[in-house]
């Protein structure tokens, strides 16, 4: 419990805060004890005013006399969560108990002040709280309490991710939560010393307990705020990428944590991964359509792909389905001049990996007249870029039969089926086989799925990346090219580069770096939010040691 001090007869307004005198602490502890004794003994009080008895009135008179003689009065400033403890409010020398969040808001909001001696409440910004009769029934008080936001206070020295520019507060970083809230509700976030950190939505079922929506505690998260966020995201894409098909909202990097919205021509695909943003999803999608309509873009359908396993960590079910009138979920798009059919219903994640857009374009110039091996081809995106770049022959490999069928359909769409072959096989098994057969390629492309989604499995991931790159380098002709990437956030750039270097050393190859790339700009990397930087993409020339 913290205390503040004011001059006798003045009003308390967060000034001259200091530690409370021991006598006040003793008094409060006695008061709390008395309340709980009454509560446990089921003593009935009037619902409006709780009179705590002559002994406590006498004790209070003594304390008041002592404080008056010192020329100041100590009063409460901050409160900790103490079960069902109700804060004391003094009026006409009687003790009135109110839910703690009510008293907290009354004492700390700038335009609400308490007259310490007369016990009168002013409330210029909230006329629903009477100035003459502040207290009513306990039910009325609890209703008012729910209308105010809860406050989450960080532990001293915690919140490092948040303070570095990130958007997350973990469950073990929170000291206390004061006030009423339900999981998914917005809360105020304060540092251990009361410094305001902003507003975010809270879910105690998740390890990521709070996801920040704004760094300004006074900003209202309303329709206008959400429209501003959506508008900013769209204007950014218009400047940086081809917007015919793009990631329109990229979660924390667009300051809408937990939400992904992909635009495939005139279809939106949404993935909601956090409870708080899930409650705002409908409004955000309405605003997204409004913003796009301003540029003459009419959205014909929305499909939800919130079927990721991570939703279970938020206490939510995995869901997928139409959020609009039903439509054909095989959506035709064009990217880099390559035509695809995107299966937004059953394809991986939202149906297509837009983050590699410009990396796919980068390999086209290397593939003219080349024999190309595309590993983990998915729906054939790198393979088709290689074919349209002038490749002589392309072999695309993927473990998914559905992916290979979609890749073959995409090859026919682009009229390159005569020089592109797709094989359903395990890449780790196939590469040693190709090596035994003496196969060699001018260009080898490695675009594996994330080998790790947690720090605990990073060692096994390193082995996987080293093995796949080692095998890939063996299949590259002397002077040929290797394109290799990692889409795991936990495989940081330094570790990924080190792993590739180890693989090259093991097979006695020299690597000449052509370029290093990351994800497309519609997947922006927000500095301070490390989770937004996940894709690392290298192109090397592979040379034999001579």
FENNOR-V361727 format. One record per residue. N is the residue number from 1. BURIAL is + if it has 16 or more other C-alpha atoms within 10 Angstrom, else -. Layout:
n=N burial=BURIAL
n=N burial=BURIAL
This chain:
n=1 burial=-
n=2 burial=-
n=3 burial=+
n=4 burial=+
n=5 burial=+
n=6 burial=+
n=7 burial=-
n=8 burial=+
n=9 burial=-
n=10 burial=-
n=11 burial=+
n=12 burial=+
n=13 burial=+
n=14 burial=+
n=15 burial=-
n=16 burial=-
n=17 burial=+
n=18 burial=-
n=19 burial=-
n=20 burial=+
n=21 burial=-
n=22 burial=-
n=23 burial=-
n=24 burial=+
n=25 burial=-
n=26 burial=-
n=27 burial=-
n=28 burial=-
n=29 burial=-
n=30 burial=-
n=31 burial=+
n=32 burial=+
n=33 burial=-
n=34 burial=-
n=35 burial=+
n=36 burial=-
n=37 burial=-
n=38 burial=-
n=39 burial=-
n=40 burial=-
n=41 burial=-
n=42 burial=-
n=43 burial=-
n=44 burial=-
n=45 burial=-
n=46 burial=-
n=47 burial=-
n=48 burial=-
n=49 burial=+
n=50 burial=-
n=51 burial=-
n=52 burial=+
n=53 burial=-
n=54 burial=-
n=55 burial=-
n=56 burial=+
n=57 burial=-
n=58 burial=-
n=59 burial=-
n=60 burial=-
n=61 burial=-
n=62 burial=-
n=63 burial=+
n=64 burial=-
n=65 burial=-
n=66 burial=-
n=67 burial=-
n=68 burial=-
n=69 burial=-
n=70 burial=-
n=71 burial=-
n=72 burial=+
n=73 burial=+
n=74 burial=+
n=75 burial=+
n=76 burial=+
n=77 burial=+
n=78 burial=+
n=79 burial=+
n=80 burial=-
n=81 burial=-
n=82 burial=-
n=83 burial=-
n=84 burial=-
n=85 burial=+
n=86 burial=+
n=87 burial=+
n=88 burial=+
n=89 burial=+
n=90 burial=-
n=91 burial=-
n=92 burial=-
n=93 burial=-
n=94 burial=+
n=95 burial=+
n=96 burial=+
n=97 burial=+
n=98 burial=+
n=99 burial=+
n=100 burial=+
n=101 burial=+
n=102 burial=+
n=103 burial=+
n=104 burial=+
n=105 burial=+
n=106 burial=+
n=107 burial=+
n=108 burial=+
n=109 burial=-
n=110 burial=-
n=111 burial=-
n=112 burial=+
n=113 burial=+
n=114 burial=+
n=115 burial=-
n=116 burial=+
n=117 burial=-
n=118 burial=-
n=119 burial=+
n=120 burial=+
n=121 burial=+
n=122 burial=+
n=123 burial=+
n=124 burial=-
n=125 burial=-
n=126 burial=-
n=127 burial=-
n=128 burial=-
n=129 burial=+
n=130 burial=-
n=131 burial=-
n=132 burial=-
n=133 burial=-
n=134 burial=-
n=135 burial=+
n=136 burial=-
n=137 burial=-
n=138 burial=-
n=139 burial=-
n=140 burial=-
n=141 burial=+
n=142 burial=+
n=143 burial=-
n=144 burial=-
n=145 burial=+
n=146 burial=+
n=147 burial=-
n=148 burial=-
n=149 burial=+
n=150 burial=+
n=151 burial=+
n=152 burial=+
n=153 burial=+
n=154 burial=+
n=155 burial=+
n=156 burial=-
n=157 burial=-
n=158 burial=+
n=159 burial=+
n=160 burial=-
n=161 burial=-
n=162 burial=+
n=163 burial=-
n=164 burial=-
n=165 burial=-
n=166 burial=+
n=167 burial=+
n=168 burial=+
n=169 burial=+
n=170 burial=+
n=171 burial=+
n=172 burial=-
n=173 burial=+
n=174 burial=+
n=175 burial=+
n=176 burial=-
n=177 burial=+
n=178 burial=+
n=179 burial=+
n=180 burial=+
n=181 burial=+
n=182 burial=-
n=183 burial=+
n=184 burial=+
n=185 burial=+
n=186 burial=+
n=187 burial=+
n=188 burial=+
n=189 burial=+
n=190 burial=+
n=191 burial=+
n=192 burial=+
n=193 burial=-
n=194 burial=-
n=195 burial=-
n=196 burial=+
n=197 burial=+
n=198 burial=+
n=199 burial=+
n=200 burial=+
n=201 burial=+
n=202 burial=+
n=203 burial=+
n=204 burial=-
n=205 burial=+
n=206 burial=+
n=207 burial=-
n=208 burial=+
n=209 burial=+
n=210 burial=+
n=211 burial=+
n=212 burial=+
n=213 burial=+
n=214 burial=+
n=215 burial=+
n=216 burial=-
n=217 burial=+
n=218 burial=-
n=219 burial=-
n=220 burial=-
n=221 burial=-
n=222 burial=-
n=223 burial=-
n=224 burial=-
n=225 burial=-
n=226 burial=+
n=227 burial=+
n=228 burial=-
n=229 burial=+
n=230 burial=+
n=231 burial=+
n=232 burial=-
n=233 burial=+
n=234 burial=+
n=235 burial=-
n=236 burial=-
n=237 burial=+
n=238 burial=-
n=239 burial=-
n=240 burial=-
n=241 burial=+
n=242 burial=-
n=243 burial=+
n=244 burial=-
n=245 burial=+
n=246 burial=+
n=247 burial=+
n=248 burial=+
n=249 burial=+
n=250 burial=+
n=251 burial=+
n=252 burial=+
n=253 burial=+
n=254 burial=+
n=255 burial=+
n=256 burial=+
n=257 burial=+
n=258 burial=+
n=259 burial=+
n=260 burial=+
n=261 burial=+
n=262 burial=+
n=263 burial=+
n=264 burial=+
n=265 burial=+
n=266 burial=+
n=267 burial=+
n=268 burial=+
n=269 burial=+
n=270 burial=+
n=271 burial=+
n=272 burial=+
n=273 burial=+
n=274 burial=+
n=275 burial=+
n=276 burial=+
n=277 burial=+
n=278 burial=+
n=279 burial=-
n=280 burial=+
n=281 burial=+
n=282 burial=-
n=283 burial=-
n=284 burial=+
n=285 burial=+
n=286 burial=-
n=287 burial=+
n=288 burial=+
n=289 burial=+
n=290 burial=+
n=291 burial=+
n=292 burial=-
n=293 burial=-
n=294 burial=-
n=295 burial=-
n=296 burial=-
n=297 burial=-
n=298 burial=-
n=299 burial=+
n=300 burial=-
n=301 burial=+
n=302 burial=+
n=303 burial=+
n=304 burial=+
n=305 burial=+
n=306 burial=+
n=307 burial=+
n=308 burial=-
n=309 burial=-
n=310 burial=-
n=311 burial=+
n=312 burial=-
n=313 burial=-
n=314 burial=+
n=315 burial=-
n=316 burial=+
n=317 burial=-
n=318 burial=-
n=319 burial=-
n=320 burial=+
n=321 burial=-
n=322 burial=-
n=323 burial=-
n=324 burial=-
n=325 burial=-
n=326 burial=-
n=327 burial=-
n=328 burial=-
n=329 burial=+
n=330 burial=-
n=331 burial=+
n=332 burial=-
n=333 burial=+
n=334 burial=-
n=335 burial=+
n=336 burial=-
n=337 burial=-
n=338 burial=+
n=339 burial=+
n=340 burial=+
n=341 burial=+
n=342 burial=+
n=343 burial=+
n=344 burial=+
n=345 burial=+
n=346 burial=-
n=347 burial=+
n=348 burial=-
n=349 burial=-
n=350 burial=+
n=351 burial=+
n=352 burial=+
n=353 burial=+
n=354 burial=+
n=355 burial=+
n=356 burial=+
n=357 burial=+
n=358 burial=+
n=359 burial=+
n=360 burial=+
n=361 burial=+
n=362 burial=+
n=363 burial=+
n=364 burial=+
n=365 burial=-
n=366 burial=+
n=367 burial=+
n=368 burial=+
n=369 burial=-
n=370 burial=+
n=371 burial=+
n=372 burial=+
n=373 burial=+
n=374 burial=+
n=375 burial=+
n=376 burial=+
n=377 burial=+
n=378 burial=+
n=379 burial=+
n=380 burial=+
n=381 burial=+
n=382 burial=+
n=383 burial=+
n=384 burial=+
n=385 burial=+
n=386 burial=+
n=387 burial=+
n=388 burial=+
n=389 burial=+
n=390 burial=+
n=391 burial=+
n=392 burial=+
n=393 burial=+
n=394 burial=+
n=395 burial=+
n=396 burial=+
n=397 burial=+
n=398 burial=+
n=399 burial=+
n=400 burial=+
n=401 burial=-
n=402 burial=-
n=403 burial=+
n=404 burial=+
n=405 burial=+
n=406 burial=+
n=407 burial=+
n=408 burial=+
n=409 burial=+
n=410 burial=+
n=411 burial=+
n=412 burial=-
n=413 burial=-
n=414 burial=-
n=415 burial=-
n=416 burial=+
n=417 burial=+
n=418 burial=-
n=419 burial=+
n=420 burial=+
n=421 burial=+
n=422 burial=+
n=423 burial=+
n=424 burial=+
n=425 burial=+
n=426 burial=-
n=427 burial=+
n=428 burial=-
n=429 burial=-
n=430 burial=+
n=431 burial=+
n=432 burial=-
n=433 burial=-
n=434 burial=-
n=435 burial=-
n=436 burial=-
n=437 burial=-
n=438 burial=-
n=439 burial=-
n=440 burial=+
n=441 burial=+
n=442 burial=+
n=443 burial=+
n=444 burial=+
n=445 burial=+
n=446 burial=+
n=447 burial=+
n=448 burial=+
n=449 burial=-
n=450 burial=+
n=451 burial=+
n=452 burial=+
n=453 burial=-
n=454 burial=-
n=455 burial=-
n=456 burial=-
n=457 burial=-
n=458 burial=+
n=459 burial=-
n=460 burial=-
n=461 burial=+
n=462 burial=+
n=463 burial=-
n=464 burial=+
n=465 burial=+
n=466 burial=+
n=467 burial=+
n=468 burial=+
n=469 burial=+
n=470 burial=+
n=471 burial=+
n=472 burial=+
n=473 burial=+
n=474 burial=+
n=475 burial=+
n=476 burial=+
n=477 burial=+
n=478 burial=+
n=479 burial=+
n=480 burial=+
n=481 burial=+
n=482 burial=+
n=483 burial=+
n=484 burial=+
n=485 burial=+
n=486 burial=+
n=487 burial=+
n=488 burial=+
n=489 burial=+
n=490 burial=+
n=491 burial=+
n=492 burial=+
n=493 burial=+
n=494 burial=-
n=495 burial=-
n=496 burial=+
n=497 burial=-
n=498 burial=-
n=499 burial=+
n=500 burial=+
n=501 burial=+
n=502 burial=+
n=503 burial=+
n=504 burial=+
n=505 burial=-
n=506 burial=-
n=507 burial=-
n=508 burial=+
n=509 burial=+
n=510 burial=+
n=511 burial=+
n=512 burial=-
n=513 burial=-
n=514 burial=-
n=515 burial=-
n=516 burial=-
n=517 burial=-
n=518 burial=+
n=519 burial=+
n=520 burial=+
n=521 burial=+
n=522 burial=+
n=523 burial=+
n=524 burial=+
n=525 burial=+
n=526 burial=+
n=527 burial=-
n=528 burial=-
n=529 burial=+
n=530 burial=+
n=531 burial=+
n=532 burial=+
n=533 burial=+
n=534 burial=+
n=535 burial=+
n=536 burial=+
n=537 burial=+
n=538 burial=+
n=539 burial=+
n=540 burial=+
n=541 burial=+
n=542 burial=+
n=543 burial=+
n=544 burial=+
n=545 burial=-
n=546 burial=-
